Amino acid sequence: MKRQGYLIESIATMDNLELAYYKARKGKADKASVYAFGKDLRANLSLLQSQILSGEVEVGGYHYFTVYDPKKRQICAAPFAQRVLHHALMNVCHPFFEKAQTADSHASRIGMGTYAALDQAKENTRRYLWFLKLDGRKYFDSIHHGVLRQQLCRMFKDSQLLRIFDQIIDSYCVESGRGMPIGNLTSQYFANHYLSVADHYAREVLRVPAYVRYMDDMMLWHNDKEALLEAGRRFKDFVETQLKLELKPFCLNKNTEGLPFLGYLLYPDRTRLAQRSRKRFIEKTKEYGRLLQEGKWSQKKYQRHIEPLTAFTLHADTKVFRQKVLLATEYL
């Protein structure tokens, strides 16, 4: 892919910075930091503009908190001005990250996402006999800064842009030279791009008949067990050697035994919720119902939370399960 240059001026235009501000404040307009930035918007955007043009931006100062949904994760919330910076960068750089992707990658992409990945995985589960599943061990914490920098240098040649990327990369590490903060928009792009070379390897070198990736969840399918096993060994070796990532031991099995993917269990003829997804639906439904009954939530807020929770279950065969849980909640 041809290296892209001369982007910094487009990133630093006031129109792009204003667009980035409105994207960053979406759903957060009532927060004090967002209000303070917007109160003196022109001056704050002008300061950010001068930083971008100089190639020296403010990074770090993250606010850390932990979530347990569905598993324990440490989230790093950047100061609001940096979130505006991240949107400004990706408003312009998005098309070039997108060009590096294959149709098999579904995370952090417009028009793709969880359910697109799930639909493709369902189709592959119906068509093939065997699956091989791989995923990274603490993926975001394991991303190698040196490898990521090399990837970005192969895509961009704008020295000021690369210097800004370097500062963002260096703003966080779990151990020397490794780690991306979960919660940054730039981290989503960097982490998804990091494994794009593995997507090309699977398709263009290994030539596996079917492949899907959602961030670091990677699935290969084949009708030939031995061919799939060999492809899995070579794929794992490529990721660990070329990308310096440690993968968990891969899972090879028949599709009739059930493929665990994105909170679901996929079979050739049906889709079930994984056990942790069933447990989460029960617990969250009870919690939301209690908050509504105690008057801590309005009906509108309750609907805003219960609808996406229920929507997740609609992609599996859950009608009876869902009705039982919702009926039980009514009598709490």
Stockholm file with secondary structure:
# STOCKHOLM 1.0

chainA/1-332         MKRQGYLIESIATMDNLELAYYKARKGKADKASVYAFGKDLRANLSLLQSQILSGEVEVGGYHYFTVYDPKKRQICAAPFAQRVLHHALMNVCHPFFEKAQTADSHASRIGMGTYAALDQAKENTRRYLWFLKLDGRKYFDSIHHGVLRQQLCRMFKDSQLLRIFDQIIDSYCVESGRGMPIGNLTSQYFANHYLSVADHYAREVLRVPAYVRYMDDMMLWHNDKEALLEAGRRFKDFVETQLKLELKPFCLNKNTEGLPFLGYLLYPDRTRLAQRSRKRFIEKTKEYGRLLQEGKWSQKKYQRHIEPLTAFTLHADTKVFRQKVLLATEYL
#=GR chainA/1-332 SS CCCBCCCHHHHTSHHHHHHHHHHHHTTCTTSHHHHHHHHTHHHHHHHHHHHHHHTCCCCCCCEEEEEESSSEEEEEECCHHHHHHHHHHHHHHHHHHHHTCCTTBCTTCTTCSHHHHHHHHHHHHHHCSEEEEEEBSSHHHHCBHHHHHHHHHHHBCCHHHHHHHHHHHHTCCSBTTBCCCTTCHHHHHHHHHHTHHHHHIIIIISCCSEEEEETTEEEEEESCHHHHHHHHHHHHHHHHHHSCCCBCCCEEEEGGGCEEETTEEECSSCEEECHHHHHHHHHHHHHHHHHHHTTSSCHHHHHHHHHHHHHHHTTSSCHHHHHHHHHHHHTC
#=GC SS_cons         CCCBCCCHHHHTSHHHHHHHHHHHHTTCTTSHHHHHHHHTHHHHHHHHHHHHHHTCCCCCCCEEEEEESSSEEEEEECCHHHHHHHHHHHHHHHHHHHHTCCTTBCTTCTTCSHHHHHHHHHHHHHHCSEEEEEEBSSHHHHCBHHHHHHHHHHHBCCHHHHHHHHHHHHTCCSBTTBCCCTTCHHHHHHHHHHTHHHHHIIIIISCCSEEEEETTEEEEEESCHHHHHHHHHHHHHHHHHHSCCCBCCCEEEEGGGCEEETTEEECSSCEEECHHHHHHHHHHHHHHHHHHHTTSSCHHHHHHHHHHHHHHHTTSSCHHHHHHHHHHHHTC
//
